[in-house]
Amino acid sequence: MSEQDPWTVRRLLEWTTGFFTKKDVDSPRLSAEMLLAHVLKYPRIKLYTDYEHVLNESQLTAFRSLVKRAGEQEPIEYLTGRAHFFSLEFEVGPGVLIPRPDTETLVESAIGHARGVVGLESPRILDLCTGSGCIAAALAKNLTTAMVLAIDKSETACAIAKKNVAELGLADRVTIACGDLFAPLESGIVAQPFDLIVANPPYIATNLIAGLDRSVKDYEPIEALDGGLDGLLLHRRILHEALGRITSIGRVYLEIAFDQGEAALAMAHGIAGWTDARILKDYGGNDRVLTVRRV
């Protein structure tokens, strides 16, 4: 195809998919479609009905800029400002972790517990390290009588989470508070214990951060990744501080790394007051969630 040929949707997708493949960009075709739909300001599915649409110069300039940045491993979600999680769309930016499908295991497990236990028809939920608010929003959307308090210590994350909750029409049942783990509760924002405490805390061991993909270590917030010496620093804090905050029929659900199951169980067994510690696997068969309940 010569350079004189017009840059149609079809041609751009074909060229960009090849470029992304060479640059090791995840899901090359999907990434190309997401960027092009973003530039054209319409749903990705419309690309397939507009294959022969020719982009104008300003659209081409914008698209080329995004493609260049993606080729340097800048996450597609940050370039478009949007990410999908549990069939919902969220605003994201460099100040929050990009939602990942693995985390859906935690959400599904918490929903299953709430729906399966008598007395949890209208659960009170605490979501720690909320980031974009994706876990809190997904739980509230699927547990329609739940009340959720979502906490993050990052002011940037709290602002993004508030916007996401509002856009999804959940602001009446999801409250966002800024602070370090349970600290906002000391102000009396919530007096009663919770039925579910969930969190996707940082869980990458500090010495492993440098070996992460560029798209992660160079762009996503380190404070949302670094879990201390063994990756379980915040998990320990949460379990130590959560005992007086959860009901007798409730459970705690904490996301972990795929290789932390054994260590997470040992940690839980070593903290008095918890029982029935289990490791739940994700759809890839990997350890993904630690769950416990009060003695």
Buried (B, 14 or more C-beta within 10 A) or exposed (E): EEEEEEBBBBBBBBBBBEBBEEBEBEEBBBBBBBBBBBBBEEEBEEBEEBEEBBBEEEBBEBBBEBBEBBBEBBBBBBBBEBBEBBEBEBBBBEBBBBBEEBBBBBBBBBBEBBEEBEEBEEBBBBBBBBBBBBBBBBBBBBBEEBBBBBBBBBEBBBBBBBBBBBBBEBBEBBBBBBBEBBEBBEEEEBEEBBBBBBBBBBBBBBEBBEEBEEBBBEBBBBEBBBBBEBBBBBBBBBBEBBBEBBBEBBBBBBBBBEEBBEBBBEBBEEBEEBEEBBBBEBEEEBBBBBBBBBE
